[in-house]
């Protein structure tokens, strides 16, 4: 039946068609059935049953006919409800797969079920189970409070591009070191890049919890050669939470917190590029799930790897972009190391610049590279030890 048609209108149409159908000939009955199907949007067999129905027998609507009911809800619902609630309210398809094991467990925990009830429970299809549980879904489903990220997004403004800011504004992200299997038992890597100087800092995370992420953000801030002024992240719950918001806004002056648009990775293009060039090219796509690796990765990132990236590897910064016909012309500035940009910045104190210059003078990139290779081998050995234990 057409959803836009009211019940009163359907009743009136059926009443008129029934009266004409009762006294019509074979050919005319076929035309009346065509009209009923077209007007009411029903199946032809349903239209035949509705037009044949006597007015005194039922209300002038479609008759409910079909196979007799095979399952008695009054008998099946009690054990089914107990299993469904204990199983965290799964859908019908998951419930069908659960029942063989859960019915036996229910009998061992409570009491043996009637043989017919047990047989019907195990024979029911997922559609039948959904139909039996339909009245319970309205009772058991409570409206859960929105996760913090949903509410806090309104307090953190969007940001899609950067222009004119000095050092201290970081794009941040987390990268899963999962080996292609996201199961919350793997490590994460926190990645950050300063927009003005391209200074980078990376930290390993045992998990992506709010407290763990905030701890590493504080550690990164303590090692920055300039003051932290702003953080721009995606919409992940490790960043959009009360701890993160309180940490940024509860300071004097406050740290400016911004976020990207959901599902628009190009809004964080700077950090997404570093996720590949620094994280994936450095640590690969292997799975890291040994907690002992966290300290090793952080020692590498704070030491030789961070020094090589910030002191010796120049980066390019886009100065302008224009479209010429069907091509896009990009103009880049002079390639400089993050350290060189920090030394040119007026926001960095002379004391910090002198400290960085002394540190740079005592380093050799070849020595750093060999040290990085040694530490990466140690990290790989620790990662494989966990893999061997798991197998």
N, C-alpha and C positions, 0 to 999 in steps of 0.2 A: 504494500500500500504506500501511496505517496505520503511522505512525512509532512509536507506542507498542508495537507488536507486535514481538516478537523474531524474528530470522531462523529460529530453530529452530521456533517456532510456525507461521510461514508455510510452512515446508517440510512440517510435519506435516499442515497443512490441505490443501495442494496434493496431497499423496500420497493422502489419503483421497478427495478430490474426483475425482482422475484415475481411480482404480479404479472409482468409480461412474459417471463420465462415459463410460468406454470401453464399457460394456455397456448404457447407458441408451438409451431411445427418444428421439424428437425432442422431445416435450413435456417429458420429464423433464430432458433436457439443457439446455433453456432455464431451468428452475428452478435447476439446478446453477450455471449461469452467473450467474444473479441472486445466488445465495449468494456466489459468488467475488467479484463486484463489490462486494457489501455488506461482506463480511468483510475483504477485502484492500485495498479502496479503489482498485482499478485500473480502467482502461478496459475496456469489454466485449471489444474486439478483442484486447487483451493477455491477458484471461482465456481466450479461445478458444485462442490460441496456447499458453498455459501448460498448459491441460487436454488438448490434443491431443498434447503432447510425450511421446514415449516415454521411459520411465525409463532405458533403456540409452543413449539418444542423448545426453542432457545431464544435468547435475545438476538435481534436482527444484526448480528455481526458474523465474522467468520467462525465456523465451527472448528473446534480443536479435536483433530483426529490424528491417527498414526499408530505406531507400535505401542503396546501397553508398557507401562513402567516396569523395568527389570530390577531397579534398585530401590530399596526402602530407605529414604533419608533418615527416618527416625532411628533405625538400627545401625546404619553405617556412620552416622555423623559423630557419635560419641568417640569411638576409637580413632576415626579419621581426624577429628579436631585435635585430639591429644598428640597425634603424630605430627600433624601440620604445625602446631604451635611449638612443639619441641624442636622441630626441624627448621625453625626460623622462617616460617611461612613461605615455603618455596612455591614456585609456579607448578602447574599441572604436570608438565613434562618432567621436571626434576622430581616431583613427588612420585610419579610412576616408577622411576628408577630407584627411589628410596624404599618403597613399600616392602619388597621382599625381605630386606634386612630389618627394617624398622617394625614391621608387624611382629616378627619373632621376638624382637627386643621388648616390644610393648607387652606381649604375653608373658615374658619372663619377669617383667617389672610389675605388672598389674595382675591380670588373671587371664586364663585361656579364653579366646574368643569363640563364639558359636561357629560351628563349621561352615554354615552358609555365609555368615558375615565375613569370615576370613577368606572364603573363596571369592566372594564378590569384590572385596577390597583388592585382591590381587589380580582380578580379571578386569577391573574397571579401566577404561581408557582415560587419557589425560583430560579430554573434553568432559567426560562424566565427572571426574573429580573436581574440575573447575566449577561445574554446575552445582555440585553438592556443597562446595565451599563458598559459593557466591554470597549467601546470607551472612556468613561469618566475616567476610572481608570488610563489609561496612562497619561491623562492630569492633573488629580488631585493628583496623587501620586508623591510627591516630596521626594527625598532622604534626610532623616533626618540625622542630624549630629550624630555620634556615641555617646552614653552616656559616661560620663567621665570615668566610670570604665573600659570600653573597651580600651580606649587610655592609661589610667594610669597603667593598668596592666603591660605594657611593661616597666615601670619605677620602678616597685616593684618586686624584684626577688622572685623566689619560694624557699620554705624551707620545707623539708619533715621530718627532724629529728634533734635532738639536741645532742650536745656532747661538753663538756669542757667549756661551758659558766658559768660565775658566776651569782650572783643575779642581777636582773634588766631586764631580758628578759622575757616578758609576752606573753602568748597566750591569745587572747581575742575573745569573741563571744557575740552574742545577742540571747536571748531566748524569744519566743513569749508566753506571758501569755494570750492566746486567747481562751482557752477552746475548741479548735478544729475548730474555725471559724476565719480565717484570713480575716479581713475586714478593717484594718488600724484604727479601733476605740478602740483597746485594748492597754494595756501597754506592754512594753518590759522590760527585765532585762538584763543589761550589766554584763557579767561575765568575770573575768580575773584571771589568775593563773601564778605565777612566777615559771619558770621551775626548777631553782636550789633549791629553798627553799620551794616550794609548798604554798607560801603565797597567800591568795586569797582575792579579793575585789569584791564586787557586788554592783550595783546601779540600781535603777528603772528608766526607761525612759518613759516619756509621749508619745513619738513617736520615730521612728528610723531615724529621720532627721539627717543631717550631723552636724549641729550646736549643737543639743541636745546631740548627741553621743560624740562629741569632748569636750563638757563642762564636761561630766562625766569622760572622760579619764583624763582631767586635775585635776579633783577632786581626782581621784584614785591616780594619780602621787603624789599629795601633801601629801597623807597619807601613802605612801610607806616608809618603814624604810631604803630604799636604793635608789640610783639614777636609774631613768628609762633609760635603754640603748637600748632596742629594743621592738618592738611590732610585733606579728605574728597573722594574722587574716585570715578569709576566704575571698571570693571574693564579699561580699555584698557591696552595694553602700553606706552603712553607714560608711564603712572603706575606700573603694577605691574611694576617691574623692580629689579634690584640697585642701580643708581645711585640711584634714588629712595629705596629702603629705607635704603641706607647714609647718604644725606644726612640723613634724618630721625632715624634711631636713633643715629648716630654723634656727636651733639651733646650738650652739657651746658647746660641740660636738653634731653632729646630732644624732637623735634617728634612729636606724637601723630598717627599715620597711621591712617586708617580708610577704608573703602570701602563702596559700596552693594551691594545684592544684584544679581546678574546679571539683566538685562532688566527691572529695576524702576526706571524713570526717575523715578518719583515720590519715590524715596528721596533724590534730589538736586533736590528741587522748587525750592529757592532759586536755584540756578545755572541750572536749565532755564528759569526765568522770565527771568533776565537774558540768557540766550542769545537770547531773542526781542526783549526790549525794548531791549537795548543793541547786540547784534551784528546781528541781522537788520534791525531798524528803522534802524540806522545805516549798515550796509554792504550791506544787501539780500541777494538770493539770486544775484547775478551770480558769474561765475567769475573768480577772481584767480589768475593763474599767472605773473605777471611778478615775478621776484625783486626788482626795483627797488622794488616796492610795499611790501615789508616795512619798510624804513626809514621810508617816508612814513606808514604806518599806526601804527608805534610812536611816531613823533614826535607824531602826533595824539592817540594814547591817553595818552601821558605828559603831554601839554600841555593843549590847550584842551578836548578831549572829557572827559578825566579830571577836570579842574577843574570843568567844568559839571555833570557827574554827581555828584560828591562834595560840591561846595560849594553848589550852587544848586538841585538837584532833590530835593525831599522824597520820602521813601518811607514806606510803611505797614508795620507789623509786626503780625502776628496775635497777640493776647493770649489768646484763648480760643475754643473751638469746642464747641458742644453741639447735640444733635439734639432738636428739638421736633416731635413727630409725624412727618410725612413730610418735614420741612424741616430743614436744617442752619443753625444760627445762628452766624455768625462775628462776633467782637468785635475791632476793630482799635484800636490805640493812636493817640496823636496823631501826625500826619504830621510827620516831621522829616527834615532833610537828614542824610546820613552825617556831615558835619562836626559838626553839633550833637550827635549821639550820641557822637562821639569826644571832644568838649569836656566832656561830662558824665561820661565814664568815669574812674574812679579809677586804672585801670591805665596811663593815658597820662601821661607826665611833664609837669610844668608848662612846661618848656622847649619841648617839642614843641607843646603847645597854643598857646603864645605865637607860635611860628613859623607855625603854621597860621592864626592870627588875623591876623597881619601880611600873609600871602599873600592871604587872603580880602579884606582891606581894599583891596588894589590891583587887584582884578579887577572886571569888569563883565560880567554874563551876556550882554548884547546884543553886546558886543564879542567875547566868546568864541563866540557863535553865528555871527557873521559870519566869524570866523576858521575855525571848523569847516567852514562851507560852502566857503570858499576851498580849504582843504586837501582836502576831499572831491572837489572838482572836479579838483585836481591828481592825486589818486589815481585817479580815473576816467579821466583822460587817459592816465596811465601804463598802466592796465589795458587800454585800448583799443589802445594801441600794440602790445602783445604780441599781442592778438587779430588785428590787421591783419597782423603778421608771420607768424602761424600760418596765416592764410588764403592 
